Structures are given as C-alpha cells and as structure tokens.
Amino acid sequence: MANDNRKVLAGIDGSAISAAVTDYAAWMAGRVGAPLKLLHNLEHREPVMVSDLSGNIGLGSREHLLVELSEMEAKRSKILLEQGKLLLENARSRAQSMGIEEPLLCQRHGSLTETLVELEDEIRVLALGIRGEDHANQPGRLGNQLETVLRSLHRPILVVNRDFEQPQRIMLAYDGSKAACRALELLTSSPLFKGMTCHLVYVGDDADKSKEILQRGAQSLEVSELQVIQANLHGIPDQELLAYQQQHGIQLQVMGSFGHSRLREMLLGSFTLKMLGQARVPLLLLR
C-alpha cells in the first residue's frame, strides 16, 4: 500500500454484504488517500437451450422456441445490466457519504476471477464479500469463486463478513512465514493502521520458539505507530485464534494466506479456508 496511483477496488453485487464491502473499501481509501473504484461484474451464463426435441415437436415449432429463448436472454441481459448500474449508483452514494468525493464506477462482463486478474495492476487492495448473492442466506459458506480469486491475485484482499465497524484493534496471526512477514511489512508501512492496537499472536507449544518469533515480529513493528500486544496461544490454531478474537474484541484480522502446497492442503485442509469459514471479523489476506 505504498503511495502510488493504484486504487482500492470494491467488488459489489446484489447481496446484503455489498453495503459493508463498500463501507470498508471507502474507509480504506480514505485512510490511505487512494482512489476508490466500485466494480460490478456480470457473470456470463449459458442461455437456456431447447434440448433435441426431434420426434416430439415439429422443426418449425422448435425454431420458434429458440427465437423466443434468444429474445428472453437478450431481455434478461439488459435487465441485469440496468440492475448493475443501479447497484453501482447506490454504492457511489454510500461511499460519498463516507467522504469519498468521486468514486469510480466500473461494470464488466465475464468471469470475476478473469476480470480481477485483468485489473490487478491497478489494484492497491481489493475488498470482497465472503459470499455472493447466490449464497447470501447460507452462513458459514464461502462464495463459489472466493478461493480462486484469493489464489489468483497477488494483492492484499479484504474479505468482508459483517457490517462495517471502524477497526481500532487488529490481530496479526504471525508465524514467521514469508506471507506473515509480508503482512508484518504492510502493518509497518501503511497509514491504514496508524494509531491502532495490534495483537501479535503466535500459536505454538514450543516456548523458546514462540518467544523468538514474537520478539522478532515485535521488533519489526517498533518503527510503526502501533501499540503492540504479544500473545502466545496453545492448541489448535484456528480455534485458538477465533477464541482470541472474541475475547479481546478484535475488529480486523491480518494474515498471510495459502502458505502451504496444494497437495498438503488437499491432505490436511487449508488453514486459510478454515479461518475464513469461522472468523467473525473481516480478514485482510496477503500472499
């Protein structure tokens, strides 16, 4: 998040969480002095086609149905396009109410992941809802494309899972890995976190190793304007971190994502996905 011309990008759809995504993105843009861009992406869906009805109805009737279906699909696309424009306008008004003077609006077609990869060079940080419109009423479920997006982009990604609350207390799940060190560097360099209290948390049973890792992280944070609290937890990492969040009123978690190979994650499960599924606060993920 160094000073540059890249933008805070918010991906919005018709889900209820989109309002919070807009709020968090506007807050981040204001804190770091970056432009805010609001993106509505229209997924391409295959039109409903008439199956092979030979022997059931005549050729002329089948062709007539295909024409009607094509016209219906065109109308549907037009309606979705207009709906997207209204969503963007509402999001712009919401962002302006939070002090963003002129949010940029963008509407794209196609795969969300492909769209974001195309826009990656202009992204400073991306804000997305934890699930989209299709799964809005399924708590605990992640959006269909969320993992693919997280694995495809090499930008900070804020995954929003609750209504906006301006963070004052953040937690860095720190284990000394490369991804965790990048998160640590972000905390020391970005004005986003200025003046906050940072809980630097390590989960492990080796006391000497835990002390060494936490001290190393705390020393790196000495140049920041953060109040640092160190904590060594013992037990199952995702469960311990979730409990710590709740006990200490953490409002935002920062962590590295997907630090292990795909094979190991297939065998043991992904820690990142476990945290996304259980966390009660937004997660800012870095690769």
C-alpha positions in Angstrom: 0.0 0.0 0.0 2.8 2.4 -0.7 1.9 5.7 -2.2 1.0 5.2 -5.9 -1.9 5.6 -8.3 -3.4 2.2 -7.7 -6.9 2.1 -6.4 -8.9 0.5 -3.6 -11.3 -1.8 -5.6 -14.6 -3.0 -4.2 -16.5 -5.8 -5.8 -20.2 -5.5 -5.3 -23.3 -7.4 -6.3 -26.9 -7.6 -5.1 -26.1 -9.3 -1.8 -26.6 -7.7 1.5 -22.9 -7.8 2.3 -22.2 -5.5 -0.6 -23.1 -2.4 1.6 -20.4 -3.4 4.1 -17.9 -4.1 1.3 -18.5 -0.5 0.1 -18.1 0.9 3.6 -14.8 -0.9 4.3 -13.4 0.0 0.9 -14.4 3.6 1.3 -12.8 3.6 4.8 -9.6 2.1 3.4 -9.4 4.6 0.5 -9.9 7.5 2.9 -7.2 6.3 5.3 -4.5 5.7 2.7 -5.5 8.5 0.3 -6.2 6.3 -2.7 -8.9 6.5 -5.3 -11.9 4.2 -4.8 -13.2 2.1 -7.7 -16.5 0.2 -7.5 -16.8 -2.9 -9.6 -19.9 -4.8 -10.6 -19.2 -7.9 -12.6 -21.8 -9.6 -14.7 -21.1 -13.3 -14.9 -21.6 -15.0 -18.3 -24.2 -17.7 -18.0 -25.1 -20.1 -20.8 -28.5 -19.3 -22.2 -31.2 -21.9 -21.6 -31.4 -24.0 -24.8 -34.0 -26.3 -26.2 -33.0 -29.9 -26.0 -33.2 -32.2 -29.0 -36.9 -32.4 -29.5 -36.9 -34.2 -32.8 -39.7 -36.7 -32.8 -41.6 -34.7 -30.2 -42.4 -31.4 -31.9 -42.0 -30.2 -35.4 -38.9 -28.4 -36.7 -40.8 -25.2 -37.2 -42.0 -25.2 -33.6 -38.5 -25.9 -32.3 -37.1 -23.0 -34.3 -39.8 -20.7 -32.9 -38.9 -21.7 -29.4 -35.2 -21.0 -30.0 -36.1 -17.5 -31.2 -38.2 -16.8 -28.2 -35.5 -18.1 -25.8 -32.9 -15.9 -27.6 -35.1 -12.8 -27.1 -35.7 -13.7 -23.5 -32.0 -14.0 -22.9 -31.4 -10.6 -24.5 -34.1 -9.0 -22.3 -32.6 -10.7 -19.2 -29.1 -9.4 -20.0 -30.5 -5.9 -20.4 -32.3 -6.1 -17.1 -29.2 -7.3 -15.3 -27.1 -4.5 -16.9 -29.6 -1.9 -15.7 -29.7 -3.5 -12.2 -25.9 -3.4 -12.0 -25.9 0.3 -12.9 -28.4 1.0 -10.1 -26.2 -1.0 -7.6 -23.2 1.0 -8.6 -25.0 4.3 -8.2 -26.2 3.3 -4.8 -22.7 2.2 -3.8 -21.3 5.5 -5.1 -23.8 7.4 -2.9 -22.9 5.3 0.1 -19.1 5.9 -0.5 -19.7 9.6 -0.9 -21.5 9.7 2.5 -18.2 8.4 4.0 -16.2 11.2 2.5 -15.1 9.8 -0.9 -15.7 12.7 -3.3 -15.7 10.9 -6.7 -15.7 7.1 -6.6 -15.0 5.5 -10.0 -17.7 3.1 -11.4 -16.9 0.0 -13.5 -19.1 -2.7 -15.0 -17.5 -5.7 -16.6 -18.7 -8.9 -18.2 -17.3 -12.4 -17.8 -15.6 -14.5 -15.0 -15.0 -12.5 -11.9 -11.5 -14.0 -11.5 -10.5 -13.2 -15.1 -11.8 -9.6 -14.6 -9.8 -9.1 -11.4 -6.6 -10.6 -13.0 -7.0 -8.1 -15.8 -7.4 -5.3 -13.4 -4.6 -6.5 -11.0 -2.0 -3.9 -12.0 -4.3 -1.1 -10.9 -5.4 -2.7 -7.6 -3.9 -1.5 -4.3 -6.2 -3.5 -2.2 -9.3 -5.5 -3.1 -12.5 -5.7 -0.9 -14.9 -8.6 -1.5 -17.8 -10.1 0.4 -17.3 -13.5 1.9 -20.2 -14.8 -0.2 -22.1 -13.5 -3.2 -25.8 -13.0 -3.9 -26.3 -16.7 -4.7 -25.4 -17.8 -1.2 -26.5 -14.8 0.8 -28.7 -16.9 3.1 -26.1 -19.6 3.8 -24.0 -18.5 6.8 -20.6 -20.3 7.1 -20.5 -20.9 3.3 -17.8 -19.3 1.2 -18.6 -17.8 -2.2 -18.0 -20.1 -5.1 -15.2 -18.0 -6.6 -13.6 -16.7 -3.4 -10.8 -19.3 -3.2 -10.0 -19.0 -6.9 -9.7 -15.2 -6.6 -7.5 -15.4 -3.5 -5.2 -17.8 -5.2 -5.0 -15.9 -8.5 -4.3 -12.4 -7.2 -1.1 -11.2 -5.5 -2.7 -8.1 -3.9 -4.0 -7.5 -0.3 -7.6 -8.8 -0.2 -10.0 -7.8 2.5 -12.7 -10.4 2.9 -15.8 -8.8 4.5 -18.1 -10.9 6.5 -20.0 -8.4 8.7 -21.4 -4.9 8.9 -18.8 -2.1 8.9 -17.1 -1.2 12.2 -14.1 1.1 12.1 -11.2 -1.0 13.3 -9.2 0.1 16.3 -8.0 -3.4 17.5 -6.4 -5.7 14.9 -4.8 -9.1 15.1 -1.8 -10.4 13.1 -1.6 -14.2 13.1 2.2 -14.3 12.9 4.3 -17.5 12.4 7.4 -16.1 10.8 6.5 -17.4 7.3 7.0 -15.3 4.1 3.4 -14.5 3.9 3.2 -13.4 7.5 6.3 -11.3 7.1 4.6 -9.5 4.1 1.7 -8.9 6.4 4.1 -7.5 9.0 5.6 -5.2 6.4 2.2 -3.9 5.5 1.5 -3.0 9.1 4.7 -1.0 9.4 4.3 0.8 6.0 0.7 1.6 5.5 -1.2 4.6 7.0 -4.2 2.3 7.2 -3.2 1.0 10.6 -1.9 4.2 12.2 -2.8 4.6 15.8 -4.4 1.1 16.2 -3.7 -1.6 18.7 -2.1 -4.6 17.1 -2.3 -8.0 18.8 0.7 -10.0 17.5 -0.4 -13.6 18.0 1.5 -16.9 17.6 0.1 -20.4 18.2 2.6 -23.0 19.3 3.7 -25.1 22.2 7.5 -24.6 21.9 8.1 -21.8 24.4 11.5 -20.8 23.2 10.5 -20.8 19.5 7.3 -18.8 20.3 9.2 -16.2 22.3 11.8 -15.8 19.5 9.2 -15.4 16.7 7.1 -13.0 18.7 10.1 -10.9 19.7 11.2 -10.8 16.0 7.8 -9.6 14.9 7.5 -7.0 17.7 10.9 -5.6 16.8 9.8 -5.1 13.2 6.7 -3.2 14.4 8.8 -0.8 16.6 9.0 1.6 13.6 5.3 1.7 13.2 2.7 3.8 15.1 1.0 0.8 16.5 0.5 -0.2 20.1 1.7 -3.9 20.1 0.4 -6.6 22.4 2.1 -10.0 22.2 0.3 -13.3 22.8 1.4 -16.9 22.6 -1.5 -19.3 22.3 -1.5 -23.1 22.7 -3.8 -25.6 20.9 -5.5 -25.9 17.5 -4.6 -22.7 15.6 -7.9 -21.8 14.0 -9.8 -22.5 17.2 -7.4 -20.6 19.4 -7.3 -17.6 17.1 -11.1 -17.4 16.9 -11.4 -17.6 20.7 -8.8 -14.8 21.0 -10.7 -12.6 18.5 -13.8 -12.9 20.6 -12.1 -12.4 24.0 -10.2 -9.3 23.0 -12.8 -7.6 20.8 -10.6 -7.9 17.6 -12.2 -6.0 14.8 -9.9 -6.9 11.9 -7.5 -9.8 11.3 -4.4 -9.6 9.1 -2.8 -12.8 8.0 -0.8 -14.5 5.2 -2.8 -16.9 3.0 -2.2 -20.3 1.5 1.3 -20.8 2.9 1.5 -24.5 2.0 1.5 -26.6 -1.1 -1.8 -27.6 -2.8 -1.0 -31.2 -2.1 -0.6 -30.6 1.6 -3.8 -28.6 1.8 -5.7 -31.4 0.0 -4.5 -33.8 2.6 -4.7 -31.7 5.7 -7.1 -28.9 4.7 -6.4 -25.2 4.1 -5.8 -23.1 7.3 -6.8 -20.0 5.3 -10.2 -21.5 4.3 -10.8 -22.7 7.9 -10.2 -19.2 9.2 -12.5 -17.7 6.5 -15.2 -20.1 7.4 -15.1 -19.4 11.1 -13.9 -15.8 11.6 -16.4 -13.3 12.9 -14.4 -10.3 11.7 -13.1 -9.3 8.3 -9.8 -10.8 7.2 -7.1 -8.9 5.3 -5.2 -11.6 3.4 -1.7 -11.4 1.8 0.2 -13.9 -0.3 
